[in-house]
Every structure is written in C-alpha cells, then in structure tokens.
Amino acid sequence: MAVKPTKAEKKIAYDAKLCQLLDEYTQILIVAADNVGSNQLQSIRKGLRGDSIVLMGKNTMMKRSVRMHAEKTDNKAFLNLIPLLQGNVGLIFTKGDLKEVSEEVAKYKVGAPARVGLVAPIDVVVPPGNTGLDPSQTSFFQVLNIPTKINKGTVEIITPVELIKKGEKVGSSEAALLAKLGIRPFSYGLIVQSVYDNGSVFSPEVLDLTEDDLMEKFAAGVSMVTALSLAVSYPTLAAAPHMFINAYKNVLAVAVATEYTFPQAEKVKEYLKDPSKFAVAAASAGGETGGAAPAAAAKEEEKKEEPAEESDDDMGFSLFD
C-alpha cells in the first residue's frame, strides 16, 4: 500500500513544479477560476493539452515559490506575477499563440443556475411568453412585480422584465422563479485577467488588437507628434515635410509680393501676370489624358466621310459610258 505524501512533501513537490514551469515557459495567462468545478477544469486541461499546462494552487504558496525562484535565479521579472495572484486565480503556462489559447479557454463555459446570494455577473432578463406554469404559481410573479395574465390555463408573462441587474445578489424569490422557468442565466469558466509575456504584464484586451488597429493607433500618434512639433516649431522626422512645405510657401509669397525671384517662383509669376495661361495649362492637361479620345473620334468621323464623297462623285456617271 502506497504511503500518502505529507503536507510538507506536497509543498516541496508543488514548489519544484512551479519553478520548473517558470524556467520552461515565458508566457503565462493569469485566469480567474470562480465557480469552476473540478470536472470543468479537467475538460479545460484536456483541451489545452499539448502546448499549455494549467496550474492551480493557493496564492500564498504561489507567491512564496515565485519570490524564492526570482531570488534564486536573479530574474526580477518573475516578481511582476506576485501582484496578479489575488483572489481565486490559476496560471496557464503556454508555448502557443496567446490569442488562440485565450480563445480556447473561453470555449469551456458551463451554464449555471442562479443560486441565492450569488453576485450576478450579467443582467438577467425574463422574456415574455407562456411559462407553462399553472395559475397557482402567480404568487412568485406578484412578489417580483412581473405583469402576467392567464392564457389557456397557464401563466403568461406580458412584457420582458429585468429581474436581476449585474452586480446585485440573487434573492431567494428570483432564484426560485428562474428555477421554475428552467432558466440558467449564468455561465462560468476560466476568465483571462492578465497576460505575462517575458516579464511584461498587460491586459488581455491587447490580444484582440489587429494589424489595422495598430496602424490606426500608430498613425494617430504620428499625427499628434506632427501637430505638437509644428506648434512649438521643433523639428522632427514627422513634421519635417510640413515644415519644408510651409517654408516654401512663405518664400514663394515673398517672391510674389516683391521683385525678388528664384527659378521655382518664375512660373507662378508668369501665371499671375497672364491668368489665361491657367486655361491653356488645363486644356493641355486634358488633352494628355481625356483629349486623346475626342481626337480619335474626330479622325474616325473624317475617315467615314471620305468614302461618302467618292460615292457621290460616282453618281454623276452613266453605266453605259
């Protein structure tokens, strides 16, 4: 008969396992495990098997092991995990893509009834319609101020009712009514709270960012840097093109207003002296692009007209000449 390990031996084994995982993995998902049962957790372990390992444990043990391992390896990045070990949490060590792993974890949610005293994670709305309950059950609806009517010997809810608001505790009447209606309003599973990646800690919302989102945020940042640089007249790489253009506009304005000139300003001065050149330039530009089609059409018409003139001349001769 195998001898059961003592508590001290279990702690030593747990500490060794956690330290081994910290050395082997550089990516960790910190997940909340409230209302997650053992069977559900086992299903999650099976689903992540291959490139991820789920490790649960007491926060005091995990903090102690992380702190001692950080001192032993002189890797202070591990200390960033300690503030995250609050509440009923677990660690998912992974070598896979963080976004894919978090999505896989989110799949394993199980519906649960509304138990008395439980804090509602979402709003619970009872939809209108026939409940299938007999008229003797109307007392539940009256206590909760739910408008009903009797239809074909059963109780029918007239309008949708917000029974429980998010953050409120479930009362005995609400729990009993939802149980009678067969409504399981809540679903529970591991919820990713934070992400640890090579010493950096960030929110799981970052995993949902796409390349387009990053480009948009980068463009917004460049615009802000450009605006600030132009406002304080401080040259930066982002503001340099605008500064050169603005400087050119200023020099050109001086050249137009005075007798001073330079090669780039000559053409502008010519246009100002003779505005008709604007029309000529526009016409020439149109001829280069869309003007080719009308010219070709005109040539086609000329070609079509030439045979017509020849046929008119032939009509003056007799077939017997």
Secondary structure, DSSP 8 states (H G I E B T S, - for coil): ------HHHHHHHHHHHHHHHHHH-SEEEEEE-TT--HHHHHHHHHHHTTTEEEEE--HHHHHHHHHHHHHHHT-GGGGGGGGG--SSEEEEEESS-HHHHHHHHHH--EEE---TT-B-SS-EEE-SEE----GGGHHHHHHTT--EEEETTEEEE-S-EEEE-TT-B--HHHHHHHHHHT---EEE--EEEEEEETTEEE-GGGGG--HHHHHHHHHHHHHHHHHHHHHHT---TTTHHHHHHHHHHHHHHHHHHSS---HHHHHHHHHHH-THHHHHHHHHHHHHHTTHHHHHHHHHHHHHHHHHHHHHHHTTS-TT-
